[in-house]
């Protein structure tokens, strides 16, 4: 994984990129319709998403509309 594909982003940036609410993002993630977050610390509550996976999801949504 190179630096650009391994960049982690927190929930505020995911919300900003997608326009979706925090609760809906987690719902989509739990149902397998959105990338799963990465736990930042074992046993902790902080999590983040891979920017590349979020961008791929956004691109797939655009492609599905065609």
TIVO-2410 file (N, C-alpha, C; in nm, 3 decimals):
# residues 66
REC num residu      c1      c2      c3 atome chaine
REC   1      X   0.084  -0.117   0.000     N      A
REC   1      X   0.000   0.000   0.000    CA      A
REC   1      X   0.088   0.123   0.000     C      A
REC   2      X   0.063   0.215  -0.090     N      A
REC   2      X   0.143   0.337  -0.089    CA      A
REC   2      X   0.079   0.442   0.000     C      A
REC   3      X   0.149   0.552   0.017     N      A
REC   3      X   0.104   0.655   0.112    CA      A
REC   3      X  -0.034   0.711   0.078     C      A
REC   4      X  -0.062   0.733  -0.051     N      A
REC   4      X  -0.191   0.792  -0.088    CA      A
REC   4      X  -0.307   0.696  -0.067     C      A
REC   5      X  -0.283   0.565  -0.078     N      A
REC   5      X  -0.393   0.470  -0.059    CA      A
REC   5      X  -0.408   0.429   0.086     C      A
REC   6      X  -0.309   0.459   0.170     N      A
REC   6      X  -0.318   0.417   0.309    CA      A
REC   6      X  -0.354   0.531   0.403     C      A
REC   7      X  -0.392   0.645   0.350     N      A
REC   7      X  -0.429   0.759   0.435    CA      A
REC   7      X  -0.560   0.730   0.507     C      A
REC   8      X  -0.558   0.749   0.637     N      A
REC   8      X  -0.678   0.728   0.718    CA      A
REC   8      X  -0.748   0.861   0.741     C      A
REC   9      X  -0.880   0.858   0.734     N      A
REC   9      X  -0.958   0.978   0.760    CA      A
REC   9      X  -1.060   0.948   0.869     C      A
REC  10      X  -1.088   1.049   0.949     N      A
REC  10      X  -1.182   1.034   1.058    CA      A
REC  10      X  -1.324   1.061   1.012     C      A
REC  11      X  -1.419   1.036   1.099     N      A
REC  11      X  -1.561   1.041   1.065    CA      A
REC  11      X  -1.605   1.177   1.008     C      A
REC  12      X  -1.552   1.286   1.061     N      A
REC  12      X  -1.594   1.418   1.011    CA      A
REC  12      X  -1.562   1.435   0.864     C      A
REC  13      X  -1.445   1.385   0.823     N      A
REC  13      X  -1.408   1.395   0.682    CA      A
REC  13      X  -1.492   1.301   0.597     C      A
REC  14      X  -1.523   1.181   0.648     N      A
REC  14      X  -1.609   1.088   0.575    CA      A
REC  14      X  -1.747   1.151   0.554     C      A
REC  15      X  -1.800   1.213   0.657     N      A
REC  15      X  -1.930   1.281   0.647    CA      A
REC  15      X  -1.922   1.391   0.542     C      A
REC  16      X  -1.815   1.469   0.545     N      A
REC  16      X  -1.798   1.578   0.450    CA      A
REC  16      X  -1.788   1.526   0.306     C      A
REC  17      X  -1.716   1.418   0.285     N      A
REC  17      X  -1.698   1.363   0.151    CA      A
REC  17      X  -1.826   1.301   0.096     C      A
REC  18      X  -1.903   1.235   0.181     N      A
REC  18      X  -2.019   1.160   0.134    CA      A
REC  18      X  -2.150   1.236   0.145     C      A
REC  19      X  -2.158   1.330   0.239     N      A
REC  19      X  -2.284   1.400   0.263    CA      A
REC  19      X  -2.383   1.318   0.345     C      A
REC  20      X  -2.337   1.206   0.401     N      A
REC  20      X  -2.423   1.119   0.480    CA      A
REC  20      X  -2.402   1.144   0.629     C      A
REC  21      X  -2.501   1.109   0.710     N      A
REC  21      X  -2.490   1.127   0.854    CA      A
REC  21      X  -2.402   1.018   0.916     C      A
REC  22      X  -2.352   1.046   1.033     N      A
REC  22      X  -2.268   0.951   1.106    CA      A
REC  22      X  -2.341   0.819   1.130     C      A
REC  23      X  -2.465   0.827   1.177     N      A
REC  23      X  -2.539   0.704   1.208    CA      A
REC  23      X  -2.567   0.623   1.081     C      A
REC  24      X  -2.596   0.691   0.970     N      A
REC  24      X  -2.624   0.620   0.846    CA      A
REC  24      X  -2.497   0.555   0.790     C      A
REC  25      X  -2.383   0.623   0.803     N      A
REC  25      X  -2.257   0.564   0.759    CA      A
REC  25      X  -2.228   0.434   0.833     C      A
REC  26      X  -2.248   0.436   0.966     N      A
REC  26      X  -2.226   0.314   1.044    CA      A
REC  26      X  -2.327   0.206   1.007     C      A
REC  27      X  -2.449   0.244   0.980     N      A
REC  27      X  -2.552   0.147   0.938    CA      A
REC  27      X  -2.511   0.083   0.805     C      A
REC  28      X  -2.469   0.165   0.709     N      A
REC  28      X  -2.425   0.112   0.580    CA      A
REC  28      X  -2.304   0.021   0.596     C      A
REC  29      X  -2.211   0.062   0.681     N      A
REC  29      X  -2.091  -0.017   0.705    CA      A
REC  29      X  -2.125  -0.152   0.766     C      A
REC  30      X  -2.213  -0.153   0.864     N      A
REC  30      X  -2.253  -0.277   0.931    CA      A
REC  30      X  -2.327  -0.371   0.838     C      A
REC  31      X  -2.395  -0.317   0.738     N      A
REC  31      X  -2.469  -0.401   0.644    CA      A
REC  31      X  -2.385  -0.441   0.523     C      A
REC  32      X  -2.259  -0.395   0.519     N      A
REC  32      X  -2.171  -0.431   0.409    CA      A
REC  32      X  -2.182  -0.344   0.286     C      A
REC  33      X  -2.252  -0.231   0.297     N      A
REC  33      X  -2.272  -0.142   0.183    CA      A
REC  33      X  -2.179  -0.021   0.184     C      A
REC  34      X  -2.089  -0.015   0.278     N      A
REC  34      X  -1.991   0.093   0.290    CA      A
REC  34      X  -1.867   0.034   0.354     C      A
REC  35      X  -1.749   0.085   0.322     N      A
REC  35      X  -1.626   0.029   0.381    CA      A
REC  35      X  -1.629   0.027   0.534     C      A
REC  36      X  -1.570  -0.075   0.591     N      A
REC  36      X  -1.562  -0.088   0.737    CA      A
REC  36      X  -1.454   0.005   0.791     C      A
REC  37      X  -1.476   0.064   0.907     N      A
REC  37      X  -1.372   0.147   0.968    CA      A
REC  37      X  -1.259   0.060   1.025     C      A
REC  38      X  -1.145   0.122   1.043     N      A
REC  38      X  -1.027   0.058   1.103    CA      A
REC  38      X  -1.016   0.108   1.246     C      A
REC  39      X  -1.007   0.016   1.341     N      A
REC  39      X  -0.985   0.055   1.481    CA      A
REC  39      X  -0.843   0.108   1.493     C      A
REC  40      X  -0.827   0.226   1.550     N      A
REC  40      X  -0.695   0.287   1.559    CA      A
REC  40      X  -0.613   0.230   1.674     C      A
REC  41      X  -0.680   0.190   1.781     N      A
REC  41      X  -0.611   0.133   1.897    CA      A
REC  41      X  -0.691   0.011   1.942     C      A
REC  42      X  -0.622  -0.101   1.958     N      A
REC  42      X  -0.689  -0.223   2.003    CA      A
REC  42      X  -0.757  -0.197   2.137     C      A
REC  43      X  -0.885  -0.229   2.144     N      A
REC  43      X  -0.962  -0.209   2.265    CA      A
REC  43      X  -1.015  -0.067   2.281     C      A
REC  44      X  -0.977   0.023   2.191     N      A
REC  44      X  -1.022   0.162   2.198    CA      A
REC  44      X  -1.147   0.184   2.116     C      A
REC  45      X  -1.194   0.307   2.118     N      A
REC  45      X  -1.315   0.340   2.042    CA      A
REC  45      X  -1.287   0.422   1.917     C      A
REC  46      X  -1.167   0.478   1.904     N      A
REC  46      X  -1.133   0.561   1.788    CA      A
REC  46      X  -1.121   0.474   1.664     C      A
REC  47      X  -1.180   0.524   1.555     N      A
REC  47      X  -1.171   0.452   1.429    CA      A
REC  47      X  -1.157   0.552   1.314     C      A
REC  48      X  -1.116   0.501   1.201     N      A
REC  48      X  -1.097   0.583   1.081    CA      A
REC  48      X  -1.120   0.495   0.959     C      A
REC  49      X  -1.129   0.557   0.844     N      A
REC  49      X  -1.151   0.486   0.718    CA      A
REC  49      X  -1.035   0.510   0.626     C      A
REC  50      X  -1.009   0.414   0.538     N      A
REC  50      X  -0.910   0.435   0.433    CA      A
REC  50      X  -0.970   0.529   0.328     C      A
REC  51      X  -0.901   0.637   0.301     N      A
REC  51      X  -0.949   0.734   0.204    CA      A
REC  51      X  -0.973   0.668   0.068     C      A
REC  52      X  -0.885   0.579   0.028     N      A
REC  52      X  -0.900   0.513  -0.102    CA      A
REC  52      X  -1.029   0.431  -0.109     C      A
REC  53      X  -1.067   0.365   0.000     N      A
REC  53      X  -1.191   0.286   0.001    CA      A
REC  53      X  -1.314   0.376  -0.004     C      A
REC  54      X  -1.309   0.488   0.066     N      A
REC  54      X  -1.421   0.583   0.063    CA      A
REC  54      X  -1.434   0.642  -0.077     C      A
REC  55      X  -1.322   0.680  -0.138     N      A
REC  55      X  -1.325   0.733  -0.275    CA      A
REC  55      X  -1.377   0.630  -0.373     C      A
REC  56      X  -1.337   0.504  -0.358     N      A
REC  56      X  -1.388   0.396  -0.444    CA      A
REC  56      X  -1.538   0.382  -0.429     C      A
REC  57      X  -1.588   0.391  -0.306     N      A
REC  57      X  -1.732   0.380  -0.282    CA      A
REC  57      X  -1.806   0.496  -0.351     C      A
REC  58      X  -1.752   0.617  -0.338     N      A
REC  58      X  -1.814   0.733  -0.402    CA      A
REC  58      X  -1.818   0.714  -0.554     C      A
REC  59      X  -1.707   0.670  -0.611     N      A
REC  59      X  -1.700   0.645  -0.756    CA      A
REC  59      X  -1.799   0.538  -0.799     C      A
REC  60      X  -1.819   0.437  -0.716     N      A
REC  60      X  -1.916   0.330  -0.750    CA      A
REC  60      X  -2.059   0.384  -0.749     C      A
REC  61      X  -2.087   0.479  -0.660     N      A
REC  61      X  -2.221   0.537  -0.656    CA      A
REC  61      X  -2.246   0.618  -0.783     C      A
REC  62      X  -2.144   0.692  -0.828     N      A
REC  62      X  -2.157   0.771  -0.951    CA      A
REC  62      X  -2.175   0.677  -1.071     C      A
REC  63      X  -2.098   0.570  -1.074     N      A
REC  63      X  -2.108   0.474  -1.186    CA      A
REC  63      X  -2.244   0.407  -1.190     C      A
REC  64      X  -2.304   0.380  -1.073     N      A
REC  64      X  -2.435   0.314  -1.068    CA      A
REC  64      X  -2.548   0.400  -1.121     C      A
REC  65      X  -2.529   0.529  -1.124     N      A
REC  65      X  -2.638   0.615  -1.170    CA      A
REC  65      X  -2.649   0.617  -1.322     C      A
REC  66      X  -2.546   0.570  -1.391     N      A
REC  66      X  -2.544   0.574  -1.538    CA      A
REC  66      X  -2.623   0.462  -1.598     C      A
***
